[in-house]
Amino acid sequence: MAAGQSFYQTPSSDRHSGIGAWLLTTDHKRIGLMYGAVILFYFFVAVVLGLLMRTELMGLNTKIVSAQTYNALFTLHGVIMVFLFIIPGMPAILGNFLMPIQIGAKDVIFPRINLLTWYLFVIGSVLVIISLFAQGAPDTGWTFYVPFSITTHTGVTLTVFAVFVLGLSSMLTGINFITTIHTLRKEGMGWMQIPLFTWSIYSTAWVQVLATPVIGITMLLIMIERLFGVGLLDPSKGGDPLMFQHLFWMYSHPAVYIMILPGMGIISEIFPVFCRKSIFGYRAIVAAGLAIAAIGSLVWAHHMFVSGMSDAAVLVFSFLTFIVAVPSAVKVFNWVSTMYKGSIFMAPPFLFALCFIVLFSIGGLSGLVQGAAGPNVHIHDTHWVVGHFHFVMFGGAAFAFLGGLHFWWPKMFGRLYDFKKAYIGGAMLAVGFMMHYFPMFILGLEGMPRRYYAYLPKFWALNFFAGIGAYIMVAGIALIFINLFLSFKNPQAAPADPWGATTLEWSVPSPPPLENFVKEPAVEPYPYDFAGKAKKLKATGD
C-alpha cells in the first residue's frame, strides 16, 4: 500500500468492494468505525428517551405519557445507555481503532472474531428493538429485578436474551484484546513501555472476560424462570430473589469499571500531551488501573445494604467500597500533578478532560456517602443514587469518551473540527449537566424516590430546574456532534500529529493505512518522552 493511502480506499488486492468491503472487513479500524456508527445511533436514541422522561418530570400535574409508558422509557433508556453505549463504547470504538497501533501491531490477533463481535453486537441491539414490539416494551428497569421481571407480561424474555448476546460480544472482545496485547506487541516494547490507554484496555478486558459470564448466566436464569417456572428465583415457589441480586451485581458493579477504566486511559493520554510533559506517576497509574479491576470485583454487595444482609457483611463491603476509591484517587492526583509546571495549552480534548476530573470527582465523593452503611439506608432508591450514577457514568465515562473522540478524530478521519464550536458545545454540555444532575442530590436527601412517575409538590421546583438543564445539555451534545460531522467538509487534511504527541498512533498518516504502518515503527524507551521528541525535532529541523 502506498504511503498515506487511506483505509477508506479498498486496496486492489481486496476481494470485496463497496459495502461488502465494510461488512466483510477484518481491518480493526473499519470494525471500530462500524461499532461507532451503531453505538452512536443508539446513544442518540437513548438521549431522546431521557429527554422525554425529564420533560415528563418537569410538570407536576400535566402528564404527557402514561405511567406504563414512563416505565418503558426509563427501562429502555437504561438498557440502551448501559448495554449499547457506555459498556461497549470506548473499548469497541477507540480500543479497536487505536490499541493495535499503539503497540505497533498490524491488527488484532483474531480479526475474524473481531468482526464476529460486531455482528453479535448488532444482533443483540436488534433483539432489543424487536422486544419493544413482540410483547410490549419491558418495564422492569435495566436491572431486571425479580420477582417482577419473571411475572410481568412485557417483552422481558427477548430483552434479557439480547443482553446475553451482547455479553457474548463483550467477552469475545476482551479475549481478543488480552491475547493481542500479550502476543502482538512490537519487538522491544516491554510492559512499562505500553501507552496508558492500552493499559486501560488491558485492565478492562480482564473484567470483560471474568465478569461477563456471570451476567450471561443471570439473564439465562430469568429466561428459564419465565419460560419454565422452575422456581430458582421465584419466592412463591421457594426461590431466592436475593440470589438474583447477588449474581446481577457481581457483574454489574465490575461493569462500572468496564465503563470507566477506558475513560481513565483516555484522560491519561490527553493530560501529558496538553501539558507538554511526561505523565506524573506512570507506574502508579498502571498499578491503580489493575487494582481497580481487581478490587472492583469484590464490592458488589454495597448495592444491597438494605436487603437484610448481616451486619458483618455490611461492614466488610462498606470497607471494600472505601478501599476501591483509593486507586481512583491516585489517578486523579497524578493527572492534576501532571499539570504542575507544565506548558499547558488549551484545546477541546483538554477541556473535556478537565470537565471529567471535576464531574468524576463529585461522582466518586458522592459514592463514598453511599458506601457508608448509615447514610446508604437514608438515600437508597432516592434521586441521590440517580445523581451519583450519572456523575460517574456520564460525567466520567461520557466526558472521557468525548475527550478521546476529539483527541483522536483527526487521526481517525484526517480532518480537524472547528475549535470554537467544540468549546461552546462542551461548555453547554458541562453547564447543562450540572444543572440537570446536581439538584438530584438535594432531591434525594429530601426523600424523592427514583423511578417514580409522579412526585409531591415540594419537589417540583428542582425538577423543573433540572429539566432546563437537560435541554441545555442535549443542545450541547447536538452542537458537539454536528461540529464533528461538519469536519468532513473541511478541505484541509489533518497532519499525522496535530497535537505534538509521542505515542505510536501519531507516527502514522491520518487516517492510518490498511496495515497501520508505512515503515517499521520505532519503540521509544518511554512512551511520554516529550523532551526526547523536542530534541529529535530540533535535530531534524522540523
NUKE-28039 format. One record per residue (C-alpha): x, y, z; residue in three letters. Coordinates in nm, 2 decimals. Example, Ala and Ser with C-alpha at 12.3 -4.5 7.8 and 13.67 -1.06 7.14 Angstrom:
BEGIN
       x       y       z   aa
    1.23   -0.45    0.78  Ala
    1.37   -0.11    0.71  Ser
end
This chain:
BEGIN
       x       y       z   aa
    0.00    0.00    0.00  Met
    0.13    0.34   -0.09  Ala
    0.23    0.57    0.20  Ala
   -0.06    0.76    0.33  Gly
   -0.32    0.57    0.14  Gln
   -0.64    0.58    0.34  Ser
   -0.81    0.27    0.47  Phe
   -1.13    0.41    0.33  Tyr
   -1.00    0.31   -0.01  Gln
   -1.03   -0.05   -0.09  Thr
   -0.69   -0.19   -0.20  Pro
   -0.67   -0.36   -0.53  Ser
   -0.60   -0.70   -0.37  Ser
   -0.92   -0.69   -0.16  Asp
   -1.17   -0.95   -0.28  Arg
   -1.47   -0.72   -0.18  His
   -1.58   -0.38   -0.29  Ser
   -1.85   -0.13   -0.20  Gly
   -2.05   -0.21    0.11  Ile
   -1.91   -0.56    0.12  Gly
   -1.56   -0.41    0.18  Ala
   -1.70   -0.29    0.51  Trp
   -1.94   -0.56    0.61  Leu
   -1.68   -0.84    0.55  Leu
   -1.37   -0.65    0.66  Thr
   -1.13   -0.78    0.91  Thr
   -0.94   -0.45    0.95  Asp
   -0.96   -0.34    1.31  His
   -1.00    0.02    1.22  Lys
   -1.30   -0.03    1.00  Arg
   -1.46   -0.25    1.26  Ile
   -1.40    0.02    1.52  Gly
   -1.58    0.27    1.29  Leu
   -1.87    0.03    1.23  Met
   -1.90   -0.01    1.61  Tyr
   -1.90    0.37    1.63  Gly
   -2.18    0.41    1.38  Ala
   -2.41    0.17    1.56  Val
   -2.32    0.27    1.91  Ile
   -2.36    0.65    1.85  Leu
   -2.70    0.58    1.68  Phe
   -2.82    0.41    2.00  Tyr
   -2.67    0.69    2.21  Phe
   -2.88    0.95    2.03  Phe
   -3.19    0.73    2.07  Val
   -3.12    0.70    2.45  Ala
   -3.07    1.07    2.48  Val
   -3.41    1.14    2.32  Val
   -3.57    0.88    2.56  Leu
   -3.40    1.05    2.86  Gly
   -3.52    1.39    2.74  Leu
   -3.88    1.26    2.72  Leu
   -3.86    1.14    3.08  Met
   -3.72    1.47    3.20  Arg
   -3.98    1.66    3.01  Thr
   -4.25    1.45    3.19  Glu
   -4.10    1.52    3.53  Leu
   -4.08    1.90    3.46  Met
   -4.46    1.91    3.50  Gly
   -4.64    1.84    3.83  Leu
   -4.99    1.77    3.72  Asn
   -4.99    1.77    3.34  Thr
   -4.90    1.42    3.23  Lys
   -4.76    1.38    2.88  Ile
   -4.73    1.00    2.89  Val
   -4.89    0.72    3.09  Ser
   -4.73    0.55    3.39  Ala
   -4.67    0.24    3.19  Gln
   -4.51    0.43    2.91  Thr
   -4.29    0.61    3.16  Tyr
   -4.17    0.28    3.30  Asn
   -4.09    0.16    2.95  Ala
   -3.90    0.48    2.88  Leu
   -3.67    0.46    3.18  Phe
   -3.61    0.08    3.11  Thr
   -3.52    0.14    2.75  Leu
   -3.31    0.45    2.84  His
   -3.11    0.24    3.09  Gly
   -3.07   -0.07    2.88  Val
   -2.96    0.13    2.57  Ile
   -2.72    0.36    2.76  Met
   -2.57    0.08    2.97  Val
   -2.55   -0.22    2.74  Phe
   -2.54   -0.04    2.40  Leu
   -2.34    0.27    2.47  Phe
   -2.13    0.30    2.79  Ile
   -2.01   -0.06    2.83  Ile
   -1.91   -0.12    2.46  Pro
   -1.84    0.24    2.36  Gly
   -1.48    0.31    2.44  Met
   -1.33   -0.04    2.41  Pro
   -1.52   -0.13    2.09  Ala
   -1.47    0.21    1.91  Ile
   -1.15    0.36    2.04  Leu
   -0.99    0.04    2.17  Gly
   -1.05   -0.14    1.84  Asn
   -0.92    0.15    1.63  Phe
   -0.62    0.26    1.84  Leu
   -0.49   -0.03    2.06  Met
   -0.32   -0.23    1.79  Pro
   -0.15    0.08    1.65  Ile
   -0.03    0.19    2.00  Gln
    0.15   -0.15    2.04  Ile
    0.29   -0.15    1.69  Gly
    0.07   -0.43    1.56  Ala
   -0.09   -0.46    1.21  Lys
   -0.42   -0.58    1.36  Asp
   -0.57   -0.77    1.65  Val
   -0.47   -1.13    1.67  Ile
   -0.82   -1.27    1.59  Phe
   -0.95   -1.04    1.32  Pro
   -1.24   -1.26    1.21  Arg
   -1.36   -1.30    1.58  Ile
   -1.33   -0.92    1.60  Asn
   -1.58   -0.89    1.31  Leu
   -1.80   -1.16    1.47  Leu
   -1.82   -0.95    1.79  Thr
   -1.96   -0.66    1.58  Trp
   -2.23   -0.88    1.43  Tyr
   -2.32   -1.02    1.77  Leu
   -2.35   -0.66    1.90  Phe
   -2.58   -0.57    1.61  Val
   -2.79   -0.88    1.66  Ile
   -2.82   -0.81    2.03  Gly
   -2.92   -0.45    1.96  Ser
   -3.18   -0.55    1.70  Val
   -3.33   -0.80    1.95  Leu
   -3.37   -0.52    2.20  Val
   -3.57   -0.33    1.93  Ile
   -3.78   -0.63    1.84  Ile
   -3.86   -0.68    2.21  Ser
   -4.04   -0.35    2.20  Leu
   -4.30   -0.48    1.96  Phe
   -4.31   -0.85    2.05  Ala
   -4.49   -0.82    2.38  Gln
   -4.46   -0.46    2.46  Gly
   -4.16   -0.26    2.59  Ala
   -4.01   -0.40    2.90  Pro
   -4.09   -0.21    3.22  Asp
   -3.86   -0.36    3.48  Thr
   -3.57   -0.10    3.47  Gly
   -3.23   -0.20    3.34  Trp
   -3.17   -0.41    3.65  Thr
   -3.45   -0.67    3.57  Phe
   -3.51   -0.73    3.94  Tyr
   -3.71   -1.04    4.03  Val
   -3.98   -1.13    4.10  Pro
   -4.13   -0.85    3.89  Phe
   -3.92   -0.94    3.58  Ser
   -4.04   -1.30    3.59  Ile
   -4.41   -1.21    3.62  Thr
   -4.46   -0.90    3.40  Thr
   -4.62   -0.97    3.06  His
   -4.40   -0.73    2.87  Thr
   -4.11   -0.84    2.64  Gly
   -3.86   -0.91    2.91  Val
   -3.76   -1.26    2.77  Thr
   -3.63   -1.12    2.44  Leu
   -3.46   -0.83    2.61  Thr
   -3.26   -1.04    2.85  Val
   -3.17   -1.27    2.57  Phe
   -3.04   -0.97    2.38  Ala
   -2.83   -0.88    2.69  Val
   -2.69   -1.23    2.68  Phe
   -2.59   -1.19    2.32  Val
   -2.43   -0.85    2.39  Leu
   -2.24   -1.01    2.68  Gly
   -2.10   -1.27    2.44  Leu
   -1.98   -1.00    2.21  Ser
   -1.81   -0.82    2.50  Ser
   -1.65   -1.13    2.63  Met
   -1.50   -1.23    2.29  Leu
   -1.37   -0.87    2.25  Thr
   -1.20   -0.90    2.59  Gly
   -1.03   -1.23    2.50  Ile
   -0.92   -1.08    2.17  Asn
   -0.77   -0.77    2.33  Phe
   -0.58   -0.95    2.60  Ile
   -0.43   -1.20    2.36  Thr
   -0.33   -0.92    2.12  Thr
   -0.16   -0.72    2.39  Ile
    0.03   -1.03    2.51  His
    0.14   -1.16    2.17  Thr
    0.15   -0.88    1.91  Leu
    0.34   -0.60    2.09  Arg
    0.62   -0.47    1.87  Lys
    0.95   -0.63    1.95  Glu
    1.13   -0.43    2.21  Gly
    0.81   -0.29    2.37  Met
    0.81   -0.41    2.73  Gly
    0.52   -0.38    2.97  Trp
    0.64   -0.05    3.10  Met
    0.66    0.10    2.75  Gln
    0.29    0.04    2.68  Ile
    0.08    0.36    2.65  Pro
   -0.17    0.41    2.93  Leu
   -0.48    0.39    2.71  Phe
   -0.37    0.04    2.60  Thr
   -0.31   -0.04    2.97  Trp
   -0.66    0.07    3.05  Ser
   -0.80   -0.15    2.76  Ile
   -0.60   -0.44    2.90  Tyr
   -0.74   -0.40    3.26  Ser
   -1.09   -0.36    3.11  Thr
   -1.06   -0.67    2.90  Ala
   -0.99   -0.88    3.21  Trp
   -1.30   -0.76    3.37  Val
   -1.50   -0.83    3.05  Gln
   -1.36   -1.19    3.04  Val
   -1.41   -1.27    3.41  Leu
   -1.73   -1.09    3.50  Ala
   -1.94   -1.11    3.18  Thr
   -2.02   -1.48    3.21  Pro
   -2.20   -1.40    3.54  Val
   -2.45   -1.17    3.37  Ile
   -2.49   -1.42    3.09  Gly
   -2.59   -1.69    3.34  Ile
   -2.81   -1.45    3.53  Thr
   -3.00   -1.35    3.22  Met
   -3.05   -1.72    3.13  Leu
   -3.20   -1.78    3.47  Leu
   -3.46   -1.51    3.41  Ile
   -3.54   -1.67    3.07  Met
   -3.57   -2.02    3.24  Ile
   -3.80   -1.88    3.51  Glu
   -4.02   -1.70    3.26  Arg
   -4.04   -2.00    3.02  Leu
   -4.05   -2.30    3.25  Phe
   -4.11   -2.16    3.60  Gly
   -3.86   -2.39    3.78  Val
   -3.86   -2.17    4.09  Gly
   -3.49   -2.08    4.13  Leu
   -3.57   -1.71    4.17  Leu
   -3.95   -1.70    4.23  Asp
   -4.02   -1.67    4.60  Pro
   -4.37   -1.80    4.56  Ser
   -4.21   -2.13    4.45  Lys
   -3.94   -2.14    4.72  Gly
   -3.68   -1.95    4.51  Gly
   -3.45   -1.68    4.63  Asp
   -3.48   -1.33    4.47  Pro
   -3.17   -1.22    4.67  Leu
   -2.96   -1.47    4.47  Met
   -3.05   -1.28    4.16  Phe
   -2.93   -0.95    4.31  Gln
   -2.60   -1.11    4.41  His
   -2.55   -1.25    4.07  Leu
   -2.66   -0.94    3.89  Phe
   -2.43   -0.71    4.09  Trp
   -2.14   -0.95    4.08  Met
   -2.13   -0.85    3.71  Tyr
   -2.28   -0.50    3.71  Ser
   -2.05   -0.34    3.96  His
   -1.74   -0.47    3.78  Pro
   -1.92   -0.34    3.47  Ala
   -1.89    0.01    3.61  Val
   -1.51   -0.03    3.56  Tyr
   -1.56   -0.16    3.21  Ile
   -1.73    0.17    3.16  Met
   -1.48    0.40    3.34  Ile
   -1.14    0.23    3.30  Leu
   -1.10    0.31    2.93  Pro
   -1.21    0.67    3.01  Gly
   -0.93    0.69    3.26  Met
   -0.69    0.57    3.00  Gly
   -0.81    0.84    2.76  Ile
   -0.75    1.11    3.02  Ile
   -0.41    0.97    3.09  Ser
   -0.33    1.02    2.72  Glu
   -0.47    1.37    2.70  Ile
   -0.30    1.53    3.00  Phe
    0.06    1.47    2.91  Pro
    0.01    1.59    2.55  Val
   -0.16    1.92    2.65  Phe
    0.07    1.98    2.95  Cys
    0.37    1.91    2.73  Arg
    0.53    1.69    3.00  Lys
    0.55    1.33    3.09  Ser
    0.26    1.19    3.28  Ile
    0.32    1.21    3.66  Phe
    0.35    0.86    3.81  Gly
    0.32    0.63    3.51  Tyr
    0.38    0.31    3.71  Arg
    0.13    0.43    3.98  Ala
   -0.14    0.48    3.72  Ile
   -0.08    0.14    3.57  Val
   -0.09   -0.02    3.92  Ala
   -0.41    0.18    4.01  Ala
   -0.59    0.06    3.69  Gly
   -0.51   -0.30    3.77  Leu
   -0.61   -0.25    4.13  Ala
   -0.94   -0.10    4.03  Ile
   -1.01   -0.40    3.80  Ala
   -0.93   -0.65    4.09  Ala
   -1.09   -0.48    4.39  Ile
   -1.39   -0.36    4.19  Gly
   -1.49   -0.72    4.16  Ser
   -1.52   -0.76    4.54  Leu
   -1.76   -0.48    4.63  Val
   -2.09   -0.58    4.46  Trp
   -2.30   -0.61    4.77  Ala
   -2.28   -0.24    4.86  His
   -2.58   -0.22    4.63  His
   -2.77   -0.45    4.88  Met
   -2.72   -0.29    5.22  Phe
   -3.10   -0.27    5.27  Val
   -3.17   -0.62    5.16  Ser
   -3.13   -0.77    5.50  Gly
   -2.76   -0.90    5.49  Met
   -2.58   -0.94    5.82  Ser
   -2.40   -0.66    5.99  Asp
   -2.07   -0.83    5.94  Ala
   -2.13   -0.85    5.56  Ala
   -2.23   -0.48    5.56  Val
   -1.91   -0.38    5.74  Leu
   -1.69   -0.58    5.50  Val
   -1.85   -0.45    5.18  Phe
   -1.85   -0.09    5.32  Ser
   -1.48   -0.12    5.39  Phe
   -1.41   -0.26    5.05  Leu
   -1.61    0.02    4.89  Thr
   -1.38    0.28    5.05  Phe
   -1.07    0.08    4.95  Ile
   -1.17    0.07    4.58  Val
   -1.18    0.45    4.59  Ala
   -0.81    0.48    4.67  Val
   -0.67    0.38    4.33  Pro
   -0.92    0.62    4.16  Ser
   -0.79    0.90    4.39  Ala
   -0.43    0.81    4.29  Val
   -0.52    0.86    3.93  Lys
   -0.69    1.20    3.99  Val
   -0.38    1.31    4.20  Phe
   -0.15    1.21    3.92  Asn
   -0.35    1.38    3.65  Trp
   -0.36    1.71    3.85  Val
    0.01    1.67    3.93  Ser
    0.09    1.64    3.56  Thr
   -0.04    2.00    3.51  Met
    0.21    2.13    3.77  Tyr
    0.48    2.33    3.60  Lys
    0.35    2.20    3.26  Gly
    0.34    2.41    2.95  Ser
   -0.04    2.39    2.93  Ile
   -0.21    2.48    2.60  Phe
   -0.59    2.46    2.57  Met
   -0.77    2.25    2.31  Ala
   -1.11    2.08    2.31  Pro
   -0.98    1.74    2.42  Pro
   -0.82    1.91    2.73  Phe
   -1.14    2.09    2.81  Leu
   -1.33    1.76    2.82  Phe
   -1.06    1.61    3.03  Ala
   -1.08    1.89    3.28  Leu
   -1.45    1.86    3.30  Cys
   -1.41    1.48    3.35  Phe
   -1.19    1.54    3.66  Ile
   -1.44    1.77    3.82  Val
   -1.75    1.57    3.75  Leu
   -1.59    1.23    3.82  Phe
   -1.46    1.35    4.15  Ser
   -1.81    1.47    4.25  Ile
   -1.94    1.13    4.15  Gly
   -1.67    0.95    4.34  Gly
   -1.72    1.15    4.66  Leu
   -2.10    1.10    4.65  Ser
   -2.03    0.73    4.61  Gly
   -1.85    0.73    4.94  Leu
   -2.16    0.86    5.10  Val
   -2.35    0.56    4.96  Gln
   -2.07    0.33    5.07  Gly
   -2.12    0.42    5.43  Ala
   -2.40    0.19    5.56  Ala
   -2.58    0.45    5.77  Gly
   -2.63    0.72    5.51  Pro
   -2.70    0.45    5.25  Asn
   -3.02    0.34    5.43  Val
   -3.15    0.70    5.40  His
   -3.06    0.77    5.04  Ile
   -3.11    0.42    4.89  His
   -3.35    0.43    4.60  Asp
   -3.38    0.80    4.60  Thr
   -3.27    1.06    4.34  His
   -2.94    1.08    4.51  Trp
   -2.85    0.75    4.35  Val
   -2.95    0.88    4.01  Val
   -2.73    1.18    4.05  Gly
   -2.43    0.98    4.17  His
   -2.47    0.72    3.89  Phe
   -2.48    0.99    3.62  His
   -2.19    1.19    3.76  Phe
   -1.98    0.88    3.74  Val
   -2.11    0.73    3.42  Met
   -2.20    1.04    3.21  Phe
   -1.98    1.30    3.39  Gly
   -1.70    1.04    3.39  Gly
   -1.72    0.79    3.11  Ala
   -1.91    1.00    2.86  Ala
   -1.70    1.32    2.90  Phe
   -1.39    1.10    2.87  Ala
   -1.53    0.94    2.55  Phe
   -1.60    1.28    2.41  Leu
   -1.25    1.39    2.50  Gly
   -1.10    1.09    2.33  Gly
   -1.32    1.14    2.03  Leu
   -1.20    1.50    1.99  His
   -0.84    1.39    2.06  Phe
   -0.82    1.11    1.80  Trp
   -1.08    1.25    1.55  Trp
   -0.80    1.40    1.33  Pro
   -0.62    1.06    1.34  Lys
   -0.93    0.86    1.26  Met
   -1.07    1.07    0.98  Phe
   -0.79    1.30    0.87  Gly
   -0.99    1.61    0.94  Arg
   -0.98    1.89    1.20  Leu
   -1.30    2.03    1.35  Tyr
   -1.39    2.39    1.45  Asp
   -1.24    2.45    1.79  Phe
   -1.48    2.74    1.88  Lys
   -1.79    2.53    1.82  Lys
   -1.63    2.25    2.02  Ala
   -1.57    2.48    2.32  Tyr
   -1.92    2.62    2.31  Ile
   -2.07    2.27    2.28  Gly
   -1.85    2.14    2.56  Gly
   -1.94    2.44    2.79  Ala
   -2.31    2.39    2.72  Met
   -2.29    2.02    2.80  Leu
   -2.10    2.08    3.13  Ala
   -2.33    2.36    3.25  Val
   -2.64    2.17    3.14  Gly
   -2.51    1.86    3.31  Phe
   -2.46    2.04    3.65  Met
   -2.80    2.20    3.63  Met
   -2.96    1.87    3.54  His
   -2.79    1.62    3.78  Tyr
   -2.67    1.82    4.09  Phe
   -3.03    1.90    4.20  Pro
   -3.09    1.53    4.22  Met
   -2.86    1.51    4.53  Phe
   -3.08    1.76    4.70  Ile
   -3.40    1.59    4.59  Leu
   -3.26    1.26    4.72  Gly
   -3.17    1.40    5.06  Leu
   -3.52    1.54    5.08  Glu
   -3.66    1.19    5.01  Gly
   -3.78    1.19    4.65  Met
   -3.78    0.83    4.52  Pro
   -3.62    0.74    4.19  Arg
   -3.81    0.58    3.90  Arg
   -4.14    0.74    4.02  Tyr
   -4.38    0.87    3.76  Tyr
   -4.53    1.13    3.99  Ala
   -4.39    1.32    4.30  Tyr
   -4.50    1.55    4.58  Leu
   -4.55    1.92    4.50  Pro
   -4.24    2.02    4.72  Lys
   -4.01    1.85    4.47  Phe
   -4.15    2.04    4.16  Trp
   -3.91    2.35    4.16  Ala
   -3.59    2.14    4.15  Leu
   -3.73    1.90    3.89  Asn
   -3.83    2.19    3.67  Phe
   -3.48    2.35    3.71  Phe
   -3.32    2.01    3.63  Ala
   -3.54    1.99    3.31  Gly
   -3.40    2.32    3.19  Ile
   -3.05    2.18    3.24  Gly
   -3.14    1.87    3.04  Ala
   -3.24    2.08    2.74  Tyr
   -2.92    2.28    2.76  Ile
   -2.72    1.96    2.79  Met
   -2.89    1.80    2.49  Val
   -2.83    2.12    2.28  Ala
   -2.46    2.09    2.38  Gly
   -2.45    1.73    2.27  Ile
   -2.61    1.82    1.93  Ala
   -2.36    2.10    1.87  Leu
   -2.07    1.88    1.96  Ile
   -2.16    1.61    1.71  Phe
   -2.28    1.85    1.44  Ile
   -1.94    2.02    1.46  Asn
   -1.76    1.68    1.43  Leu
   -1.96    1.57    1.13  Phe
   -1.91    1.91    0.96  Leu
   -1.54    1.85    0.97  Ser
   -1.58    1.62    0.67  Phe
   -1.65    1.93    0.47  Lys
   -1.31    2.08    0.58  Asn
   -1.09    2.06    0.27  Pro
   -0.77    2.09    0.48  Gln
   -0.64    1.75    0.58  Ala
   -0.51    1.70    0.94  Ala
   -0.14    1.63    0.97  Pro
   -0.02    1.30    1.12  Ala
    0.04    1.46    1.46  Asp
   -0.16    1.78    1.51  Pro
   -0.11    1.78    1.89  Trp
    0.26    1.70    1.91  Gly
    0.20    1.37    2.09  Ala
    0.45    1.09    2.14  Thr
    0.28    0.75    2.12  Thr
    0.29    0.53    1.81  Leu
   -0.05    0.61    1.66  Glu
    0.07    0.97    1.59  Trp
    0.36    0.84    1.38  Ser
    0.14    0.70    1.11  Val
   -0.06    0.90    0.84  Pro
   -0.40    1.04    0.92  Ser
   -0.61    0.83    0.87  Pro
   -0.39    0.53    0.90  Pro
   -0.32    0.30    0.60  Pro
   -0.46   -0.05    0.58  Leu
   -0.19   -0.23    0.79  Glu
   -0.12    0.08    1.00  Asn
    0.25    0.14    0.94  Phe
    0.42    0.25    0.62  Val
    0.76    0.18    0.78  Lys
    0.87   -0.01    1.08  Glu
    0.77    0.17    1.40  Pro
    1.04    0.27    1.64  Ala
    0.96    0.18    2.00  Val
    1.08    0.45    2.24  Glu
    1.22    0.36    2.59  Pro
    0.93    0.56    2.74  Tyr
    0.60    0.64    2.57  Pro
    0.57    1.00    2.70  Tyr
    0.92    1.14    2.64  Asp
    0.84    1.49    2.53  Phe
    1.19    1.62    2.60  Ala
    1.33    1.35    2.37  Gly
    1.09    1.43    2.10  Lys
    1.18    1.80    2.11  Ala
    1.54    1.71    2.07  Lys
    1.47    1.49    1.77  Lys
    1.26    1.77    1.61  Leu
    1.53    2.02    1.67  Lys
    1.79    1.78    1.52  Ala
    1.58    1.72    1.20  Thr
    1.48    2.09    1.17  Gly
    1.11    2.01    1.18  Asp
end
